Amino acid sequence: MSKLLALESQSGRPVVKGMTDASYNPVTTPNSDTGKFFFNSDNQKVGYIKDIFVVEPDFASYPPTGSPINPTKYYYPPGSNKNNCQILIQSFNSGGQNYQRWNFFQEYFTAVYGYSYFPLVEMRPTINFSTNQFRGPNVNLTGGSVSNGQIQSLSSYDCETNRVIDTGSNGGPSGRNRPAVFAFVSTSGGNPAVKRALATVFDLPMHDEAIPNNASSPVAGDVIVDIVSPGRCRVALPGRTVADPDPNNYILHEDRIPAKVLATGTITVAAFATVVINTRLPTTELTYMDYLVKKSTEATYWAPPFIDNINAHANDFSYTVSGSTVTVVSNCDTSMDIFYVIYADSGEAPTTGGSEIFIGGNDGIGDYIQIKRPGSSDLAPNLNDIMLDTRLTYLPILAEGFLNWTSDFPTVLSGSDLFKGVRKATITVPNPDGLLLFPKIGAIYNPPGVLSAYDEPSALWGQHRVFTNNGTWQGRTSGYSTWANPTSPTSVDLYASGNNPWTIQPSASFWSSQLKGARYYIFGVPPSH
């Protein structure tokens, strides 16, 4: 199947449209036919991942002289303090092993990326960073058989790393009680000796802020496309011009190149089997697989993976990224289905020495068209050079928003359904071409009523916990639990759990922070070609 890439002005608007088949007309095909576009700037950005970076321990700069209870604190940038730092590094030793917790405040993302809001950030620790091996979801059922037990399902392996908390208030001014995302990294006695995590920064708000819209009112005569001037490949947003100095005001800009989606699709992995996913472009050390997973006998996907109130199966797998493959290995004794999206970024510097912007060719699998950064290598551009490529996949957001608790959750759950949550909302998704739906949902909190409070939630994404063996709370969810369940190509059920306790071990404990609502994004995922 050949693809078509069109860069043009339609009715005075700059547009970039890529068609999944060259027979589709980019001018006459309605924007609502999302499945006919592999990219459409009328509906989406080039990419929704701003950056992927590595978090790794640095014990030389930040020695682990503290203990788990009283870690040594270091502040970044140099000269900052607990009230205004961008990063707080907590370093300690326990049992002869060294550990660090890297806490990233909103000030970091403002300084590095210019955000006025806290972006959605996900942390993915590796099993073995030297081989780029990752674990799949964490479905932990071990607590289900004990008194006041709890079982949980998490979208990524480490249960704390994509959680935002108020971290810094063990005494001292309340001004440092700021939300942060964090990652644990450590040395270990195993091989390799260093544990690392990949941090994904989405170009999307984590909390209840609206997605920024940098478009303005078009003015007749404005120059909106420039692929002629030296060093430029620019398509401005409506109402902007190619002279605008801010890369965020463009559909395409040579200095605003997001992370890539190398491949998407679904696979069935038999019990204890191995399945290899191939990518048309090579992977990098900043590559990982996002996924929804279910037992093959289950009808629909849940995010995070489905568990019932006491019994479930773990959907356990790992995957390794290498070359142009992602190898999935099942550790589960039943067949599972995995719906995957493979993201990649490049830590390399942009290449130089080329003269082409538009490149067409054949990679041995099929024809392709590419738009790349002006001046980058014509023969071997890297991912930081590639602006658009027909071999890549581009995900539109089909629905997104913030649901207020409780007014936007009309369905009150009861009885045996309480393991799903306290209330449910159903989102209707415009999806005429039946793209697979990939939802993300997070519980968003109002600040704690006590300014000196710490270890309180601000936003928790992709986590679900169910209590067991307790007279009051058995079969009910923790307060931060959320679930997203696509029930059809045009409908997604979203669940939230109000202000239930966050734990019942050893007894019910409640946060001071109160649930404000739930933020969600529902991506439409076209298949790779």
Disulfide bonds with the S-S distance in Angstrom:
none
